Amino acid sequence: MGDLDSDLMTLALEQARASLDAGGVPVGAVLAAGREVIGAGHNERVQRGDPVAHGEIACLRNVGRRPSYAGTTLYTTLSPCQMCTGAILLFQIPRVVVGEARTFAGDLDFLRSRGVSVALLDDPGCVAAMEEFQTRYPEVWSEDIGGR
């Protein structure tokens, strides 16, 4: 493919699909510095019974401690919720690439207003994964951000 954002979103979508295959919420995330993948993760809220194990949080947990997130980009298959937005701001991640914001809009303008560069890909694969999940597991979706 060659396009860095698309390539890394493909990795995030692989993470999302791994969660869906395990009966979980299909949100995947990758943290990268250029082409170097620093860490990846997917939503494990269902699998771990952990209400804060969202995809972006799992990714950051897998990255581990870092002195700085300068120069990094967080790739996430779904527009971040308020909790994940807070983590992005707390760690001063300068750029976020979002796979889709159709099934959950989040608040991308809030991130932008706080100086975060946001790119929205509107990726059909990301939309399809979340729509499949919402159809198969509506009760699980309503437990979390979908119930609002």
N, C-alpha and C positions, 0 to 999 in steps of 0.2 A: 504494500500500500504506500509506504513512504511518508505519509503525513503523520508527524509525531503525535498529535492529539488523538487522531483516530487509532493509531497503533496502541497507544497506552489505554485508551478507552476499551479497546478489544480485551486487554488484560483485565480491566475492571469488570467487564461483562462476564468474563470467564469466572471471576470470583462470585458474581451475582448468581450465575447459573449453578455453581457449586452449592450455594445456600439453598436455592430452589430445589435442587435434587435431593437435599437433606430435609425438605419440608419446611424450610425457613424462608424469611423475607429476602427476595432477590435484590439486594443492594450490595454492590461491590465497590471497592475503592483501592486506588494505587497512589502512593506518594512517590514522586520522581524528581530528580534534579537533571534536567535535560532528558537524555535517553536512559540514564541510570535509574533503575527501579530501586528505591530505598526500602520499600515495604509494601505489602498488600494485605487485604483482609476483606471479609464479607460479614454481613449482618448475621449475628449468632444469637439473637434475642430468644428465638424459639429453642434452638439447640441447647443453649446453656441455661435457659430460664432466667436470663439476665436482661432486665428492661433497658439497660443503657448500652448493650452490646450492638449498637448500630454499625453499619458498614464502615463509616468514616472513623468511628471510635476504635473498632477492631483493627483497622489499618494502622492507626496511630499507636495502638498498643503493641502491634507487631513490629513497628519501627523501633520502638524503645526510646530511651532518652537521647536527646540531641541538644547540643548547645545552642543551635539556631536552625530555623527553617527557611532562612533567607535563600532565595534562588530555587525554591521547590515549587512544585505544582501538585495539587491534590486532584486526582481524577475520580469522580464519583458518578455512578450510573443514574442516580436520582438526585433531584434538587435537595440540598441539605435541610433538615429540620432545624428548629431553634437550638437544640442541644448541640448538634454537629456544627452549626453556624458559630456557636459560642466557642467551640474547640478551635475552629479555623482562626477566629479572631484572637483567642488566648495565645495560640502558638505563632501568631503573626505569619500564617501561610499566605504568601503574596498573590497566588494565582490559583483559581479553581476552575476546572473544566467539568461541566455537568452534562451527563448523557441525555437526560430528558427532564422536563418539568411539566409534562402533560398530566400524568397520573397523580402527581403531588407537586404543587407550584413552589413550595418553600417561600423564601423571601430573598431572591437574588438581588433585588434593588438595595436591600439593607446591607448585604455584603459589599456591594459596589459603593454605597455611601460611606463605608468604613475603609475605603481605599483598596479593597481586594479587586483584582482583575478577574472578571468572570466571563467565561465563554460557554455558551449553550449550544451543544451539537444537535439536539433534537434527533437523536439516534434511534432508528426504527427497532433495532435489536433490544435496546434498553426499554423502550416502550412495550415491546412484545413480552419481555420477561415479567415486567410488573403487571401487565394486564392478565397474563396467564396466572400469576400468583393471586391476584384479586378475585379471579373467577374460581380458582381451586380452593382458596382458603380465605373467604371473606370474613370469617369470624376472627381470624388471626390479624388481618389487616385492621379491623375495627378496634382491636386492643391497643393499637399504637397510633401513629399519626393519621391513619385513614379514618378514624372515628371523629375527626374534627372537621 
